[in-house]
């Protein structure tokens, strides 16, 4: 059963904020943050707005339309965080550690949104722009100059190692008493040096 949004917004009255696509997407984001995609219902958003579900279609096409916008927002947010943390880093020694920390932090803070940022964006021009930005930030952090065949392989290895770690951590796969933070540090050092151990 889907959870209700904490701050319920009633039917807009005269002088109040009017229902808009942006407001609907904000509420959809909040709902998905709380309950995940599988439990998301348009009816929940409509109830929070104090309107009937069909009225949402004046602003959004359908659930797919909302999910597409949510994916764009997730990719944009991850890109913003990666860029901000890279700008604050002492170049170049902190670039890789801060990039990886920011990536992992996003996965922890937005567990329901994280799956949206790891799928390929190649087939959609708008999503591709956002995905390419993250790719460029990755290349910057690791000081890869050109996206040639060798760099594509390296980036795939980086993504596989980092996502594998994040996924195992999310699913409670690290059961032994040794520090998970220390393991992530060792993963970071491995990617910095190009040696696994």
N, C-alpha and C positions, 0 to 999 in steps of 0.2 A: 504494500500500500504506500503510495507516495506521501511524503511529508508535506505539510503545508508551509508556505513561506512565512517566516516569522513576522515580518512587518507587512501586514495585509493592506493593500491599497484599495480603497473603495471606488465606487463609480465617480469619475471626475465631475465636480460641480463647477458652476460658473466661476471663473477666475482661477481655477485650479489647473494643474498641468493636464493637457489633453493626451488621450491615448495616441501613441505613435509607434511606428516600427521600432524605433530606438528603445522605447520603454518596454515593449514586448520582448525584445532581445535581451535587455538587461534582466528582466524577470526570468526569462528562459535560462540565461547563464546562471543566475542564482539558484534556480530550481535544480538544474543539472549538477551544480556544485554540491547540493545537498543530497540528492537521491540517485544521481547517475543517469545515463542515457536510457537504460532499459526501463526505468520507472518514470521517465518523463512523459507527461500528458499535457496536451494543449488545454485540456479542461482545467488543469491546475493553474495555468497562467490566466485563463479567463476568469476563474474564481477570484484570484488575487486582484484582478482589475475591476471586479464587480460587474462583469458583462457576460453574455452568453458566448459560448465557444465559436459559433459561426461569425460573430462580429470581428474575430481576430483576422478573418480572411480579407478584411478591408485593408490590412497592413502587411500580411505575410501570405505566401502562397499555400504552404503546407509545412509539415514537420521537417521535410527534407530541406526546405528553404531555411528554416531556423537552424538546423544542424550545420548547414553550409556556412552560415554567418557566424555560428559559434566556433567552427573550425578556423575561420579567418581571424577571429578575435584571439583565439588561443595561439596561433602562429605569430600574430603581431605582438602579443604580450611576451611570448618567449623571446622573440627577436629583440624587443625593447630591453628586456632584462639582461640579456647577453651583452648587448651593446653598451648599456650603462655600466655594467661591471667591468667590461674590458677597458672602458675609458678611465675608470678609477684605478686600474691596475698599473703597477710599476713595470714598464716595458723592459724587455720582453719576458722576464723570468716569471711573472705572475699571470701571464696571459692564459696559459693552458690550465693551471690550477683553478683560476677564477671562472674560466669558461665551463669547466666540468662541474664546479661547485654550483654555479648558477643553473645549469641544466638539471642537475640532481635536485636542487632546491625547488625548481618549478614542478618536477614530478611529484614531490612530496606535498607541496602546497595545493596543487591542482590535480589530484589523482584521477578524476573523471575526465579532465581535459587532456591529460598527457598522451593518451592513445591517439589523439587527433594530430599531434605534432610529429609523430614518427612514421605515418603512412606517406607513401609517395604522393607528391603534388604535381607530377609531370603532366597529367592529363587535363588540368584545369588552369587556364592562363592566370587568373587572379590568385589562386592558391600557389601557383608556381612562383610568382613574384615574391610572395611571403616566405616560401620554402627556400628559394634561392638566396634570400637575405640571410637566413640562418646558416646556409651553406657557406656563404662568403665570410660570415663572422667566424665560422669554424676554421676556414682556410687562413684567415687572419691570425687567429689564436695559435695555430700550429705552424704558421709562416710557410704555408704552401702557396707558391706563386701562381701556378697555372693548374687548371683542372684537366690534366692529361690522364691517360689511362692508368698510370701508376698512382696518381693522387686519388682517383676514384676508388681504387682498391684500398688504399690507406684509410680513406674516410669511411668506407664500409666496415673496415676492421674496427676503427674507433667507435663507430655507432654500435656495432655488435657487442663490443666489450662493455661500453657504458650502459647501453640498454639492458644487456644481460644482468649487469650488477643491479640496476634500478629495479628490474622486474623481480629478481630473486629477493631483494630487500622488501619490496612491496608485498610479496606473497609469503613473507616469513621464512624464507629459505635458508637464512643464516642462523642455525640453531646453536652452534658451539659458542663457548664463552669468550673467545677472542674478539677483540674490538672490531666492530664493523667499520668504524671511522678509520681505523688503522689500515684495514683492508682497502678502503677507498683511496687512502693516501698512497698505498703501494700501487694501486691501479693507475693513479695519476702519475706517479714516478715512472712507471713502466711506459706509459704513453709519451712522457717527456723524453725518455732516453731511447725509446724504440726497442727496449729489451723487457721481456715479460718478468724475468727474475734473474 
